[in-house]
């Protein structure tokens, strides 16, 4: 549970979506940090994914976006990231193709997109790959019953594209390092970790490798300090 105010807000989001969709709603799920376990109310977004039985008309999508946008529905955290898919578009060859991508909140710029070609697809591939395993149902069945298992090559390519994006857009490098740690954990162990635990996992792995290299004397290496001490002045 994420706290009474957040849980109440999520229930309101789902209720408004259900009111607009009726029996065309397959389900709604909490993805992202809220499902992975490292949600921070001060900095995290609420990542809600919705699947419908059919593609919705543009006017319906616009109406849903307006109904759940802040401040029409006041968001208690940084913002809401709502993605709506038609079930038939989850198997798109390029990765899941949304019919609505909405970012809205008190500390988030309003962003609404209806055409999946206008956004980098790799973000949505990774959201679905992670959420299929760890997503929390807000309405409907478990995510693994609805979202397809994406191919390893597609996920791997999306991780590479995400890392390239972070490298180009994260000048301090903190988010890049966390994303790299998560990618490493998936590549080596086939499991998705929250960014914080992924960083701990990577640090532990590097520490083990360093210990092994020192104890085995790989390549006859000496320490950098010893090398420096032996150099002539």
NORFENCOR-V197605 format. One record per pair of residues at least 12 apart in sequence whose C-alpha atoms are under 10 Angstrom apart, sorted by sequence separation. I is the first residue (numbers start at 1). J is the second residue. If there is no record, write none. Layout:
i=I j=J
i=I j=J
This chain:
i=32 j=44
i=33 j=45
i=34 j=46
i=35 j=47
i=68 j=80
i=69 j=81
i=85 j=97
i=86 j=98
i=100 j=112
i=101 j=113
i=102 j=114
i=131 j=143
i=132 j=144
i=163 j=175
i=164 j=176
i=181 j=193
i=182 j=194
i=183 j=195
i=185 j=197
i=186 j=198
i=14 j=27
i=32 j=45
i=33 j=46
i=34 j=47
i=69 j=82
i=84 j=97
i=85 j=98
i=86 j=99
i=100 j=113
i=101 j=114
i=131 j=144
i=132 j=145
i=163 j=176
i=166 j=179
i=181 j=194
i=182 j=195
i=185 j=198
i=14 j=28
i=32 j=46
i=33 j=47
i=34 j=48
i=68 j=82
i=83 j=97
i=84 j=98
i=85 j=99
i=86 j=100
i=99 j=113
i=100 j=114
i=101 j=115
i=132 j=146
i=133 j=147
i=162 j=176
i=163 j=177
i=166 j=180
i=181 j=195
i=182 j=196
i=184 j=198
i=185 j=199
i=13 j=28
i=14 j=29
i=31 j=46
i=32 j=47
i=83 j=98
i=84 j=99
i=85 j=100
i=98 j=113
i=99 j=114
i=100 j=115
i=101 j=116
i=128 j=143
i=129 j=144
i=132 j=147
i=163 j=178
i=179 j=194
i=180 j=195
i=181 j=196
i=182 j=197
i=183 j=198
i=184 j=199
i=30 j=46
i=31 j=47
i=32 j=48
i=83 j=99
i=84 j=100
i=85 j=101
i=98 j=114
i=99 j=115
i=100 j=116
i=128 j=144
i=131 j=147
i=132 j=148
i=133 j=149
i=163 j=179
i=178 j=194
i=179 j=195
i=181 j=197
i=182 j=198
i=185 j=201
i=30 j=47
i=31 j=48
i=32 j=49
i=65 j=82
i=83 j=100
i=84 j=101
i=98 j=115
i=99 j=116
i=132 j=149
i=162 j=179
i=163 j=180
i=178 j=195
i=179 j=196
i=181 j=198
i=182 j=199
i=184 j=201
i=185 j=202
i=29 j=47
i=30 j=48
i=31 j=49
i=65 j=83
i=82 j=100
i=83 j=101
i=84 j=102
i=97 j=115
i=98 j=116
i=101 j=119
i=129 j=147
i=132 j=150
i=162 j=180
i=177 j=195
i=178 j=196
i=180 j=198
i=181 j=199
i=184 j=202
i=10 j=29
i=29 j=48
i=30 j=49
i=82 j=101
i=83 j=102
i=97 j=116
i=98 j=117
i=128 j=147
i=129 j=148
i=178 j=197
i=179 j=198
i=180 j=199
i=181 j=200
i=182 j=201
i=10 j=30
i=28 j=48
i=29 j=49
i=30 j=50
i=64 j=84
i=81 j=101
i=82 j=102
i=83 j=103
i=96 j=116
i=97 j=117
i=128 j=148
i=129 j=149
i=159 j=179
i=160 j=180
i=163 j=183
i=175 j=195
i=178 j=198
i=179 j=199
i=181 j=201
i=182 j=202
i=185 j=205
i=28 j=49
i=29 j=50
i=81 j=102
i=82 j=103
i=98 j=119
i=128 j=149
i=129 j=150
i=159 j=180
i=162 j=183
i=177 j=198
i=178 j=199
i=181 j=202
i=27 j=49
i=28 j=50
i=29 j=51
i=80 j=102
i=81 j=103
i=82 j=104
i=97 j=119
i=128 j=150
i=129 j=151
i=177 j=199
i=178 j=200
i=180 j=202
i=181 j=203
i=27 j=50
i=28 j=51
i=61 j=84
i=80 j=103
i=81 j=104
i=98 j=121
i=101 j=124
i=129 j=152
i=159 j=182
i=160 j=183
i=26 j=50
i=27 j=51
i=28 j=52
i=79 j=103
i=80 j=104
i=81 j=105
i=97 j=121
i=126 j=150
i=159 j=183
i=178 j=202
i=25 j=50
i=26 j=51
i=27 j=52
i=79 j=104
i=80 j=105
i=96 j=121
i=125 j=150
i=129 j=154
i=130 j=155
i=159 j=184
i=25 j=51
i=26 j=52
i=27 j=53
i=78 j=104
i=79 j=105
i=80 j=106
i=95 j=121
i=96 j=122
i=98 j=124
i=125 j=151
i=129 j=155
i=24 j=51
i=25 j=52
i=26 j=53
i=78 j=105
i=79 j=106
i=80 j=107
i=81 j=108
i=94 j=121
i=95 j=122
i=96 j=123
i=97 j=124
i=128 j=155
i=156 j=183
i=159 j=186
i=24 j=52
i=25 j=53
i=26 j=54
i=56 j=84
i=77 j=105
i=78 j=106
i=79 j=107
i=80 j=108
i=94 j=122
i=95 j=123
i=96 j=124
i=97 j=125
i=126 j=154
i=155 j=183
i=159 j=187
i=23 j=52
i=24 j=53
i=25 j=54
i=46 j=75
i=55 j=84
i=56 j=85
i=75 j=104
i=76 j=105
i=77 j=106
i=78 j=107
i=79 j=108
i=83 j=112
i=95 j=124
i=96 j=125
i=125 j=154
i=126 j=155
i=22 j=52
i=23 j=53
i=24 j=54
i=45 j=75
i=46 j=76
i=55 j=85
i=56 j=86
i=74 j=104
i=75 j=105
i=76 j=106
i=77 j=107
i=78 j=108
i=79 j=109
i=80 j=110
i=81 j=111
i=82 j=112
i=83 j=113
i=84 j=114
i=95 j=125
i=96 j=126
i=125 j=155
i=126 j=156
i=156 j=186
i=21 j=52
i=24 j=55
i=45 j=76
i=46 j=77
i=54 j=85
i=55 j=86
i=73 j=104
i=74 j=105
i=75 j=106
i=77 j=108
i=79 j=110
i=81 j=112
i=83 j=114
i=94 j=125
i=95 j=126
i=96 j=127
i=125 j=156
i=155 j=186
i=156 j=187
i=2 j=34
i=21 j=53
i=24 j=56
i=45 j=77
i=46 j=78
i=47 j=79
i=48 j=80
i=49 j=81
i=50 j=82
i=51 j=83
i=52 j=84
i=53 j=85
i=54 j=86
i=55 j=87
i=73 j=105
i=74 j=106
i=75 j=107
i=96 j=128
i=122 j=154
i=125 j=157
i=126 j=158
i=155 j=187
i=1 j=34
i=2 j=35
i=17 j=50
i=44 j=77
i=45 j=78
i=46 j=79
i=47 j=80
i=48 j=81
i=49 j=82
i=50 j=83
i=51 j=84
i=52 j=85
i=53 j=86
i=54 j=87
i=55 j=88
i=69 j=102
i=70 j=103
i=71 j=104
i=95 j=128
i=96 j=129
i=122 j=155
i=125 j=158
i=126 j=159
i=1 j=35
i=14 j=48
i=42 j=76
i=43 j=77
i=44 j=78
i=45 j=79
i=46 j=80
i=47 j=81
i=48 j=82
i=49 j=83
i=50 j=84
i=51 j=85
i=52 j=86
i=53 j=87
i=54 j=88
i=55 j=89
i=68 j=102
i=69 j=103
i=70 j=104
i=71 j=105
i=95 j=129
i=122 j=156
i=124 j=158
i=125 j=159
i=2 j=37
i=6 j=41
i=13 j=48
i=21 j=56
i=41 j=76
i=42 j=77
i=43 j=78
i=44 j=79
i=45 j=80
i=46 j=81
i=47 j=82
i=48 j=83
i=49 j=84
i=50 j=85
i=51 j=86
i=52 j=87
i=53 j=88
i=54 j=89
i=65 j=100
i=69 j=104
i=70 j=105
i=71 j=106
i=90 j=125
i=122 j=157
i=123 j=158
i=152 j=187
i=1 j=37
i=10 j=46
i=14 j=50
i=41 j=77
i=42 j=78
i=43 j=79
i=44 j=80
i=45 j=81
i=46 j=82
i=47 j=83
i=48 j=84
i=49 j=85
i=50 j=86
i=51 j=87
i=52 j=88
i=64 j=100
i=65 j=101
i=66 j=102
i=68 j=104
i=69 j=105
i=70 j=106
i=122 j=158
i=123 j=159
i=126 j=162
i=2 j=39
i=9 j=46
i=40 j=77
i=41 j=78
i=50 j=87
i=51 j=88
i=52 j=89
i=65 j=102
i=68 j=105
i=69 j=106
i=121 j=158
i=122 j=159
i=2 j=40
i=3 j=41
i=10 j=48
i=40 j=78
i=41 j=79
i=51 j=89
i=61 j=99
i=62 j=100
i=64 j=102
i=65 j=103
i=66 j=104
i=70 j=108
i=90 j=128
i=120 j=158
i=122 j=160
i=123 j=161
i=152 j=190
i=2 j=41
i=21 j=60
i=51 j=90
i=61 j=100
i=65 j=104
i=122 j=161
i=123 j=162
i=6 j=46
i=20 j=60
i=61 j=101
i=70 j=110
i=121 j=161
i=122 j=162
i=20 j=61
i=58 j=99
i=69 j=110
i=83 j=124
i=120 j=161
i=121 j=162
i=57 j=99
i=58 j=100
i=69 j=111
i=120 j=162
i=20 j=63
i=21 j=64
i=55 j=98
i=56 j=99
i=69 j=112
i=20 j=64
i=55 j=99
i=56 j=100
i=19 j=64
i=120 j=165
i=17 j=63
i=18 j=64
i=66 j=112
i=17 j=64
i=20 j=67
i=51 j=98
i=52 j=99
i=65 j=112
i=16 j=64
i=17 j=65
i=50 j=98
i=51 j=99
i=65 j=113
i=32 j=81
i=49 j=98
i=17 j=67
i=31 j=81
i=50 j=100
i=62 j=112
i=13 j=64
i=16 j=67
i=17 j=68
i=31 j=82
i=62 j=113
i=96 j=147
i=16 j=68
i=30 j=82
i=49 j=101
i=61 j=113
i=62 j=114
i=96 j=148
i=15 j=68
i=29 j=82
i=61 j=114
i=13 j=67
i=14 j=68
i=28 j=82
i=48 j=102
i=96 j=150
i=13 j=68
i=28 j=83
i=95 j=150
i=12 j=68
i=13 j=69
i=28 j=84
i=47 j=103
i=58 j=114
i=90 j=146
i=91 j=147
i=95 j=151
i=130 j=186
i=16 j=73
i=46 j=103
i=90 j=147
i=91 j=148
i=93 j=150
i=45 j=103
i=90 j=148
i=91 j=149
i=133 j=191
i=134 j=192
i=26 j=85
i=45 j=104
i=46 j=105
i=87 j=146
i=90 j=149
i=91 j=150
i=95 j=154
i=133 j=192
i=134 j=193
i=13 j=73
i=26 j=86
i=45 j=105
i=87 j=147
i=90 j=150
i=94 j=154
i=95 j=155
i=12 j=73
i=25 j=86
i=26 j=87
i=87 j=148
i=93 j=154
i=130 j=191
i=131 j=192
i=12 j=74
i=13 j=75
i=24 j=86
i=25 j=87
i=45 j=107
i=130 j=192
i=45 j=108
i=95 j=158
i=129 j=192
i=130 j=193
i=9 j=73
i=43 j=107
i=130 j=194
i=9 j=74
i=10 j=75
i=42 j=107
i=9 j=75
i=10 j=76
i=9 j=76
i=13 j=80
i=17 j=84
i=8 j=76
i=9 j=77
i=6 j=75
i=13 j=82
i=5 j=75
i=6 j=76
i=10 j=80
i=5 j=76
i=6 j=77
i=5 j=77
i=49 j=127
i=49 j=128
i=47 j=127
i=49 j=131
i=47 j=131
i=49 j=135
i=48 j=135
i=47 j=135
i=48 j=136
i=49 j=137
i=50 j=138
i=48 j=137
i=49 j=138
i=50 j=139
i=51 j=140
i=48 j=138
i=50 j=140
i=51 j=143
i=32 j=126
i=36 j=130
i=49 j=143
i=32 j=127
i=35 j=130
i=36 j=131
i=51 j=146
i=31 j=127
i=32 j=128
i=35 j=131
i=51 j=147
i=31 j=128
i=36 j=133
i=37 j=134
i=32 j=130
i=33 j=131
i=35 j=133
i=36 j=134
i=31 j=130
i=32 j=131
i=35 j=134
i=36 j=135
i=31 j=131
i=34 j=134
i=35 j=135
i=36 j=136
i=30 j=131
i=31 j=132
i=33 j=134
i=34 j=135
i=35 j=136
i=29 j=131
i=31 j=133
i=32 j=134
i=33 j=135
i=34 j=136
i=35 j=137
i=29 j=132
i=31 j=134
i=32 j=135
i=30 j=134
i=31 j=135
i=32 j=136
i=29 j=134
i=30 j=135
i=31 j=136
i=29 j=135
i=30 j=136
i=31 j=137
i=28 j=135
i=29 j=136
i=30 j=137
i=28 j=136
i=29 j=137
i=30 j=138
i=28 j=137
i=29 j=138
i=30 j=139
i=27 j=137
i=28 j=138
i=29 j=139
i=27 j=138
i=28 j=139
i=29 j=140
i=27 j=139
i=28 j=140
i=29 j=141
i=31 j=143
i=26 j=139
i=27 j=140
i=28 j=141
i=29 j=142
i=30 j=143
i=25 j=139
i=26 j=140
i=27 j=141
i=28 j=142
i=29 j=143
i=25 j=140
i=26 j=141
i=27 j=142
i=28 j=143
i=27 j=143
i=27 j=146
i=26 j=146
i=18 j=139
i=14 j=138
i=15 j=139
i=13 j=138
i=14 j=139
i=11 j=138
i=10 j=138
i=11 j=139
i=7 j=138
i=38 j=193
i=39 j=194
i=36 j=192
i=37 j=193
i=38 j=194
i=36 j=193
i=37 j=194
i=38 j=195
i=36 j=194
i=37 j=195
i=38 j=196
i=35 j=194
i=36 j=195
i=37 j=196
i=38 j=197
i=33 j=193
i=34 j=194
i=37 j=197
i=33 j=194
i=36 j=197
i=32 j=194
i=33 j=195
